Amino acid sequence: MPKYLLFSLVLFLSLGGLAQVEYARKIMDTLCSPHFDGRGYVNSGDIRAADFIVDELKRIGAEPMSGKEYTQEYTFSVNTFPHPIEVILGKDTLLPGADYLVHPISGTAQGEFDLIEINKQNFFDTYGGKIDFRSLGTSQTVFAFNFTGIEDKELEKQIISLSYECTHYFPSVYVTSDKLTYSVSRKQTNYPLIFIDSAAYHSVDQIKLKVNNIYIPDYTAKNVIGCIPGKKKKKYVVFSAHYDHLGRMGEDTYFPGANDNASGVAMLLSLAKHYKTHPPKYTVVFCFFSGEEAGLLGSKYFVEHPYFKLKKTKFVLNIDIMGGATDGITVVNATRHEKAFAQLQALNESWRFLPQVKSRGASANSDHHFFSEAGVPAFFIYSMGNVKNYHDIYDTAENTPLINFDQVQELLEKFVLSL
């Protein structure tokens, strides 16, 4: 039996018959495992995740949209780091993800480099507030910008901009006391930019780098679309969640993406199970989008190439960051759809599901955005509480307790019944 089919069979046997949150934990544990490589663009981790979601939809009994496939392909450019990465500061080998991050726009650099530190004192006293990189550096130079503790926000923006500018000519280091958060880039620069945690940084004369990027101009990604037909088949309620995450940064470091957004994927699959056994009034569509971390690309493509008439959509409920709703949920677009938000709040108060359903205005911060731009009513719902891990190596299934998961799902179900 092929390895992937064996993997899927084991999951099928282990997931059957579980209650909502237990089922969701199994889904989240699976999607956050090394098998999926952080659901990014190294080793096609996102494609394996898409295949897993399709298999799970089939097991549940969710169907493809009429005349369509479960998957919708499109392409975009992306910068990746599949090869070993190493940063040695003086004699100290730094820990990837914990001590430093390679900025996703980075190019390639290998070898030992002389380190020139630019700090709050010499930036003005020595360089007069201006840096001529090409006259100051050589082919074996790394510039380190160490302005930790700076209070002048305009100067801080200037220094960050300089660290980016430097990468056109030389590798660059930016020392920060802020939380290290990773992302995805669709562009590349000539040399790498390394963000180093201030607790791991110290002034040295030399730094050793091993950073090799691979830029992919036409990466093929997949949206996954399934549905549970309703009694009114040509009217739709859409649940969406992005399944992609940040993938790998080198061979040894990956970003599991439990809270963001394996938890949302788990919610959609749990809802699919519910609607399979509780036939809905309207056809319920489940959109698992790719490319969200690269700029909401999957949802943009779907809205531009929809599987059904968007004007027939009663509501879109986009679920992202559902790892722990100890303090309730926030609803983006609440001020745009005041009547619907009031109904959601009223249902929560009547059933006492969550401590709070908080209002927030419109924002282009998740996959609801392009539906809204197309005139489709949409909420983006995310949890509030004690789960703070985001775009880092600590966003693991173990650190994501899914508190009040069942309560959020039941509130969503009640809201759909009210439409």
Backbone torsions as a table, in degrees:
resi	resn	phi	psi	omega
1	MET	NA	133.5	177.8
2	PRO	-57.2	148.6	-175.4
3	LYS	-57.7	-42.8	-177.8
4	TYR	-65.5	-39.6	179.4
5	LEU	-66.0	-38.3	176.8
6	LEU	-63.1	-44.1	177.4
7	PHE	-57.5	-45.2	-178.9
8	SER	-65.6	-38.9	-179.9
9	LEU	-64.2	-43.1	178.3
10	VAL	-60.4	-42.1	178.9
11	LEU	-64.3	-42.5	-179.8
12	PHE	-58.5	-45.2	-179.6
13	LEU	-66.5	-33.6	-176.6
14	SER	-83.5	-21.3	-175.3
15	LEU	-93.9	-17.3	-174.9
16	GLY	-64.2	135.0	171.8
17	GLY	76.9	10.2	-178.6
18	LEU	-81.7	150.3	172.9
19	ALA	-69.4	171.5	-170.9
20	GLN	-52.4	-61.5	-172.3
21	VAL	-70.3	-33.5	176.8
22	GLU	-65.2	-42.8	175.8
23	TYR	-60.9	-45.2	-179.2
24	ALA	-61.1	-39.1	179.0
25	ARG	-63.8	-40.4	178.4
26	LYS	-63.3	-42.6	177.7
27	ILE	-61.9	-46.7	-178.6
28	MET	-64.1	-44.7	177.4
29	ASP	-56.6	-43.2	-177.8
30	THR	-65.0	-50.9	-175.7
31	LEU	-66.8	-23.1	-179.7
32	CYS	-92.0	-0.1	-178.2
33	SER	-74.7	157.5	178.4
34	PRO	-57.4	-22.0	179.4
35	HIS	-54.0	-30.5	-176.5
36	PHE	-102.2	4.5	170.9
37	ASP	51.1	37.5	179.5
38	GLY	73.0	13.2	175.9
39	ARG	52.5	38.8	177.7
40	GLY	-117.2	-151.2	-165.1
41	TYR	-106.8	6.7	169.4
42	VAL	-93.5	130.7	-178.8
43	ASN	61.3	18.8	179.6
44	SER	54.2	40.5	179.5
45	GLY	-60.4	-34.9	178.9
46	ASP	-66.4	-35.5	-179.7
47	ILE	-68.0	-40.7	176.8
48	ARG	-63.8	-37.3	177.1
49	ALA	-65.0	-41.3	177.4
50	ALA	-60.7	-43.3	179.3
51	ASP	-63.1	-39.8	177.4
52	PHE	-62.1	-44.0	-178.8
53	ILE	-64.5	-41.3	176.4
54	VAL	-59.2	-46.5	179.6
55	ASP	-60.5	-39.8	-178.7
56	GLU	-69.3	-39.2	175.8
57	LEU	-60.8	-40.6	178.5
58	LYS	-64.1	-41.7	179.7
59	ARG	-63.9	-39.4	179.7
60	ILE	-66.9	-33.2	-176.9
61	GLY	106.2	8.8	173.9
62	ALA	-70.5	143.6	-173.5
63	GLU	-104.7	158.6	167.1
64	PRO	-71.4	157.9	175.6
65	MET	-63.1	150.6	-175.6
66	SER	-55.0	124.0	177.9
67	GLY	76.6	7.4	-177.3
68	LYS	-121.4	168.8	173.2
69	GLU	-94.5	166.6	175.1
70	TYR	-65.9	-26.3	-174.7
71	THR	-116.4	148.6	179.5
72	GLN	-127.0	113.0	-174.7
73	GLU	-93.6	149.9	173.7
74	TYR	-159.4	170.3	-176.3
75	THR	-126.9	155.3	173.2
76	PHE	-158.1	168.0	178.8
77	SER	-91.0	148.5	-179.5
78	VAL	-156.1	145.4	177.1
79	ASN	-100.0	132.6	-174.4
80	THR	-131.6	163.6	-178.1
81	PHE	-135.5	75.8	-176.5
82	PRO	-82.5	-16.4	-172.4
83	HIS	-94.5	163.3	179.4
84	PRO	-55.0	140.1	179.2
85	ILE	-120.4	139.7	-178.7
86	GLU	-146.2	136.0	173.3
87	VAL	-132.3	116.4	178.0
88	ILE	-117.6	113.5	-178.4
89	LEU	-97.3	106.7	-171.3
90	GLY	64.9	-113.0	177.1
91	LYS	-107.6	2.3	-175.1
92	ASP	-98.4	121.1	174.4
93	THR	-83.8	116.6	-176.4
94	LEU	-82.0	152.7	-178.1
95	LEU	-90.7	120.9	-179.9
96	PRO	-65.0	138.9	-179.5
97	GLY	86.7	-37.7	-179.6
98	ALA	-94.6	-48.0	-178.6
99	ASP	-95.3	-26.3	-176.7
100	TYR	-157.0	161.4	170.9
101	LEU	-133.1	139.9	170.1
102	VAL	-82.1	123.0	179.7
103	HIS	-61.1	136.3	-172.9
104	PRO	-65.7	-11.3	176.4
105	ILE	-85.3	-2.3	-168.4
106	SER	-64.3	148.0	168.6
107	GLY	-96.2	-156.7	-172.1
108	THR	-104.2	143.1	170.3
109	ALA	-157.1	135.8	177.7
110	GLN	-138.1	140.2	174.1
111	GLY	125.8	-175.0	176.9
112	GLU	-97.3	135.3	-173.9
113	PHE	-128.7	147.2	168.8
114	ASP	-73.8	135.1	-177.6
115	LEU	-103.3	123.1	174.9
116	ILE	-107.7	113.8	-178.6
117	GLU	-89.6	130.2	172.3
118	ILE	-107.3	118.0	-176.8
119	ASN	-128.2	-178.7	-174.1
120	LYS	-59.7	-32.3	-177.0
121	GLN	-81.2	-56.5	-173.0
122	ASN	-74.1	-19.2	177.7
123	PHE	-57.5	-39.5	179.3
124	PHE	-95.0	-46.9	-173.7
125	ASP	-68.0	-40.1	-176.1
126	THR	-95.7	-42.9	-171.8
127	TYR	-105.0	-2.3	176.3
128	GLY	65.2	25.3	178.3
129	GLY	78.9	10.1	178.7
130	LYS	-136.8	141.4	-179.8
131	ILE	-121.0	120.5	172.0
132	ASP	-99.6	91.1	-172.0
133	PHE	-57.9	-43.4	-172.8
134	ARG	-68.7	-29.6	177.5
135	SER	-85.7	-25.4	-176.5
136	LEU	-87.0	-33.8	-174.1
137	GLY	-103.3	170.4	173.8
138	THR	-124.1	-176.7	-180.0
139	SER	-65.7	-15.3	-179.4
140	GLN	-115.1	42.8	-178.3
141	THR	-118.1	138.7	166.5
142	VAL	-119.5	131.8	176.3
143	PHE	-96.8	129.0	178.4
144	ALA	-112.9	121.2	-179.8
145	PHE	-99.1	108.2	-175.5
146	ASN	-116.8	91.3	-179.5
147	PHE	-122.8	34.8	-178.2
148	THR	-62.1	141.2	-179.8
149	GLY	84.0	4.9	-179.4
150	ILE	-66.5	136.5	-179.2
151	GLU	-103.8	-18.6	179.4
152	ASP	-80.5	103.2	-174.3
153	LYS	-66.7	-33.7	178.2
154	GLU	-67.4	-40.3	177.0
155	LEU	-66.2	-38.6	178.1
156	GLU	-60.2	-43.1	176.9
157	LYS	-62.0	-38.0	179.1
158	GLN	-64.3	-40.1	-178.6
159	ILE	-69.9	-41.5	176.7
160	ILE	-60.6	-43.1	178.1
161	SER	-61.4	-39.5	177.4
162	LEU	-63.5	-39.0	-179.7
163	SER	-64.2	-35.2	175.2
164	TYR	-70.4	-45.2	-179.7
165	GLU	-58.3	-37.5	-178.2
166	CYS	-58.2	-33.9	-174.0
167	THR	-69.0	-7.4	171.9
168	HIS	-72.2	-22.9	-173.1
169	TYR	-122.2	-33.3	-174.6
170	PHE	-148.0	159.5	168.7
171	PRO	-62.7	153.8	-174.4
172	SER	-138.7	146.5	174.7
173	VAL	-121.7	135.2	173.8
174	TYR	-120.6	119.5	-178.6
175	VAL	-90.4	129.3	-175.3
176	THR	-138.7	147.6	171.9
177	SER	-100.2	-0.7	177.0
178	ASP	-76.6	161.3	176.7
179	LYS	-59.8	136.3	177.7
180	LEU	-79.6	116.3	178.7
181	THR	-126.5	133.5	-176.3
182	TYR	-92.4	168.5	177.0
183	SER	-157.3	-166.8	-179.8
184	VAL	-125.9	140.6	176.8
185	SER	-121.7	143.4	175.1
186	ARG	-99.0	5.8	179.9
187	LYS	-127.6	168.4	173.6
188	GLN	-138.1	152.1	173.8
189	THR	-111.5	-177.8	-174.0
190	ASN	-74.0	-38.4	-174.5
191	TYR	-131.8	164.3	-177.2
192	PRO	-77.8	153.0	168.7
193	LEU	-118.2	122.2	-177.2
194	ILE	-111.2	123.8	172.6
195	PHE	-91.8	119.0	-178.9
196	ILE	-112.6	131.8	175.9
197	ASP	-62.7	135.0	-176.7
198	SER	-60.2	-27.8	179.2
199	ALA	-70.4	-21.4	-179.3
200	ALA	-100.4	-9.1	-175.0
201	TYR	-92.8	144.1	168.4
202	HIS	-149.2	152.5	-176.4
203	SER	-69.4	125.5	179.1
204	VAL	-139.5	171.2	179.6
205	ASP	-91.6	-23.3	-175.9
206	GLN	-136.4	152.6	175.9
207	ILE	-140.1	141.3	177.5
208	LYS	-110.4	131.2	-178.6
209	LEU	-124.4	142.5	168.3
210	LYS	-137.0	96.8	-179.7
211	VAL	-134.1	121.2	179.0
212	ASN	-129.8	115.2	178.6
213	ASN	-98.8	156.6	169.3
214	ILE	-126.6	118.3	179.2
215	TYR	-92.5	127.2	-178.6
216	ILE	-112.1	110.2	-175.9
217	PRO	-76.2	-18.9	-174.6
218	ASP	-142.8	60.0	177.8
219	TYR	-71.4	133.8	179.1
220	THR	-96.3	119.7	178.5
221	ALA	-114.2	169.2	-177.2
222	LYS	-132.1	131.1	158.8
223	ASN	-84.8	150.8	175.8
224	VAL	-117.7	125.9	-175.8
225	ILE	-128.4	123.9	174.2
226	GLY	-135.7	170.5	-179.2
227	CYS	-152.9	160.3	167.3
228	ILE	-116.4	109.5	-177.2
229	PRO	-60.0	140.9	177.6
230	GLY	-103.8	178.0	178.2
231	LYS	-65.3	-36.6	172.4
232	LYS	-99.4	88.7	-167.8
233	LYS	-67.4	-25.9	-174.6
234	LYS	-97.7	13.3	170.0
235	LYS	-122.6	146.2	-164.4
236	TYR	-133.6	144.6	163.0
237	VAL	-115.5	129.8	-175.5
238	VAL	-111.7	126.4	166.7
239	PHE	-104.9	132.3	178.8
240	SER	-131.0	152.6	175.1
241	ALA	-160.6	139.9	175.5
242	HIS	-86.3	139.2	-179.7
243	TYR	-103.4	-15.4	179.8
244	ASP	-72.5	157.8	172.0
245	HIS	-142.0	-148.1	-167.2
246	LEU	-97.1	-8.7	175.3
247	GLY	72.0	-140.1	-176.4
248	ARG	-111.7	149.9	169.3
249	MET	-120.6	85.5	-172.7
250	GLY	89.0	-179.5	-176.3
251	GLU	-72.8	-29.5	-168.7
252	ASP	-103.9	-10.1	-174.4
253	THR	-121.0	124.1	173.5
254	TYR	-135.3	162.3	-174.8
255	PHE	-111.9	106.2	-170.8
256	PRO	-63.9	-36.8	177.1
257	GLY	65.9	51.7	179.5
258	ALA	-74.8	-59.2	178.1
259	ASN	-64.2	-40.6	-178.2
260	ASP	-119.9	91.5	4.4
261	ASN	-144.1	38.1	173.4
262	ALA	-59.3	-29.7	178.7
263	SER	-65.0	-39.1	177.7
264	GLY	-69.0	-38.7	175.6
265	VAL	-60.8	-43.4	178.7
266	ALA	-60.7	-38.7	178.0
267	MET	-62.4	-45.2	-179.0
268	LEU	-64.2	-41.9	179.1
269	LEU	-67.0	-37.0	176.4
270	SER	-65.1	-39.1	176.4
271	LEU	-66.1	-37.2	177.1
272	ALA	-60.9	-41.4	176.3
273	LYS	-60.3	-42.7	-179.6
274	HIS	-61.1	-49.4	-174.4
275	TYR	-73.8	-19.8	174.5
276	LYS	-68.1	-33.5	-179.9
277	THR	-99.0	-9.0	177.0
278	HIS	-129.3	83.4	-173.2
279	PRO	-51.7	128.4	-174.6
280	PRO	-83.5	162.4	175.7
281	LYS	-69.2	-47.4	178.1
282	TYR	-106.4	154.6	174.1
283	THR	-61.8	125.7	179.9
284	VAL	-98.1	121.2	-178.2
285	VAL	-105.5	136.0	179.1
286	PHE	-114.1	112.7	-179.1
287	CYS	-107.7	111.7	175.4
288	PHE	-101.0	105.7	-171.5
289	PHE	-93.1	143.9	170.8
290	SER	-100.4	173.6	172.5
291	GLY	68.0	10.2	-179.6
292	GLU	-64.8	-43.9	-177.7
293	GLU	-68.6	-17.6	178.3
294	ALA	-93.6	4.0	176.7
295	GLY	124.9	37.6	178.7
296	LEU	58.2	35.5	-171.1
297	LEU	-72.1	-39.3	-178.0
298	GLY	-66.9	-45.3	179.6
299	SER	-67.9	-35.9	176.5
300	LYS	-61.1	-45.2	-179.4
301	TYR	-64.3	-40.8	-178.8
302	PHE	-64.8	-43.9	-179.6
303	VAL	-64.3	-33.2	177.2
304	GLU	-77.9	-21.7	180.0
305	HIS	-134.2	64.5	-172.5
306	PRO	-71.2	154.4	177.8
307	TYR	-87.0	-5.4	179.4
308	PHE	-157.3	170.8	-179.8
309	LYS	-71.4	115.1	-175.7
310	LEU	-62.1	-29.6	-179.4
311	LYS	-66.5	-14.0	177.8
312	LYS	-88.1	6.0	-177.4
313	THR	-86.7	123.8	177.5
314	LYS	-72.5	-42.6	-179.3
315	PHE	-166.5	148.3	171.0
316	VAL	-110.6	129.1	176.5
317	LEU	-118.4	103.3	-178.1
318	ASN	-93.5	125.6	-173.8
319	ILE	-114.0	119.3	-177.5
320	ASP	-146.6	133.2	179.3
321	ILE	65.8	72.4	-175.8
322	MET	-114.0	30.7	-171.3
323	GLY	-75.5	-22.5	-178.6
324	GLY	-173.3	103.8	-175.7
325	ALA	-97.9	47.9	179.7
326	THR	-59.7	-31.9	-179.6
327	ASP	-105.4	6.1	179.1
328	GLY	107.0	-152.0	-177.8
329	ILE	-133.3	155.9	171.1
330	THR	-110.5	141.8	-177.4
331	VAL	-118.6	106.3	174.2
332	VAL	-75.4	140.7	-174.9
333	ASN	82.1	10.0	179.2
334	ALA	-59.7	-38.5	-179.4
335	THR	-75.3	-18.1	178.2
336	ARG	-82.5	-29.8	-179.1
337	HIS	-126.7	71.6	-171.4
338	GLU	-64.7	-39.8	-178.9
339	LYS	-65.1	-44.9	179.8
340	ALA	-65.8	-39.1	178.8
341	PHE	-65.8	-40.1	177.8
342	ALA	-61.3	-37.4	177.4
343	GLN	-65.4	-42.4	178.3
344	LEU	-61.9	-44.1	177.9
345	GLN	-63.1	-43.0	-178.9
346	ALA	-62.8	-41.7	177.7
347	LEU	-62.7	-41.0	179.4
348	ASN	-65.5	-40.2	179.3
349	GLU	-67.6	-38.9	-179.5
350	SER	-67.0	-41.5	-175.4
351	TRP	-97.3	-9.5	177.7
352	ARG	54.3	48.6	180.0
353	PHE	-74.4	-48.2	-169.0
354	LEU	-132.0	154.0	178.9
355	PRO	-60.8	-31.4	-174.7
356	GLN	-159.5	143.2	168.0
357	VAL	-120.2	104.2	-168.5
358	LYS	-96.4	139.8	-180.0
359	SER	-86.6	140.8	171.9
360	ARG	-143.1	150.5	-178.3
361	GLY	-76.8	-172.8	-179.7
362	ALA	-67.5	144.1	178.3
363	SER	-158.3	142.8	-179.5
364	ALA	-92.0	49.1	-169.6
365	ASN	-108.2	7.3	175.2
366	SER	-164.1	-171.5	-167.6
367	ASP	-75.0	-2.9	173.0
368	HIS	-70.9	-22.4	-164.6
369	HIS	-57.7	-49.7	-174.7
370	PHE	-73.5	-25.8	169.7
371	PHE	-62.5	-46.3	179.1
372	SER	-60.3	-43.1	179.6
373	GLU	-63.0	-27.4	178.9
374	ALA	-87.2	4.4	177.9
375	GLY	86.4	13.5	179.5
376	VAL	-92.9	128.9	178.4
377	PRO	-63.3	130.9	-173.5
378	ALA	-151.2	139.9	169.1
379	PHE	-113.3	145.6	165.5
380	PHE	-111.1	120.7	-174.2
381	ILE	-116.2	125.8	175.3
382	TYR	-135.7	156.6	-173.8
383	SER	-83.7	153.1	173.2
384	MET	-118.8	135.8	177.8
385	GLY	163.0	-146.2	-169.0
386	ASN	-89.8	1.7	178.3
387	VAL	-95.4	107.7	-174.8
388	LYS	-108.9	-5.6	-177.1
389	ASN	-67.2	132.8	-174.4
390	TYR	-158.4	121.1	176.7
391	HIS	56.2	38.8	178.4
392	ASP	-141.1	174.1	-177.0
393	ILE	-73.6	-9.6	-177.0
394	TYR	-92.1	-2.4	178.6
395	ASP	-81.5	69.9	-175.9
396	THR	-103.9	164.2	176.2
397	ALA	-61.2	-37.6	-179.9
398	GLU	-62.6	-29.9	-178.4
399	ASN	-94.1	11.0	-174.6
400	THR	-126.3	95.2	-168.5
401	PRO	-81.5	-10.3	-179.9
402	LEU	57.3	39.9	178.5
403	ILE	-66.6	134.5	-178.6
404	ASN	64.4	22.2	177.6
405	PHE	-60.4	-49.3	-179.7
406	ASP	-60.2	-38.6	-178.2
407	GLN	-66.5	-40.6	176.6
408	VAL	-63.4	-44.2	-179.4
409	GLN	-61.6	-42.8	-179.3
410	GLU	-65.9	-36.1	176.4
411	LEU	-64.2	-42.1	177.5
412	LEU	-61.6	-42.2	179.4
413	GLU	-62.1	-43.6	178.3
414	LYS	-62.6	-39.9	-179.3
415	PHE	-64.5	-42.7	179.5
416	VAL	-62.9	-38.7	177.6
417	LEU	-62.7	-27.1	-177.4
418	SER	-83.3	-8.9	-176.0
419	LEU	-74.7	NA	NA
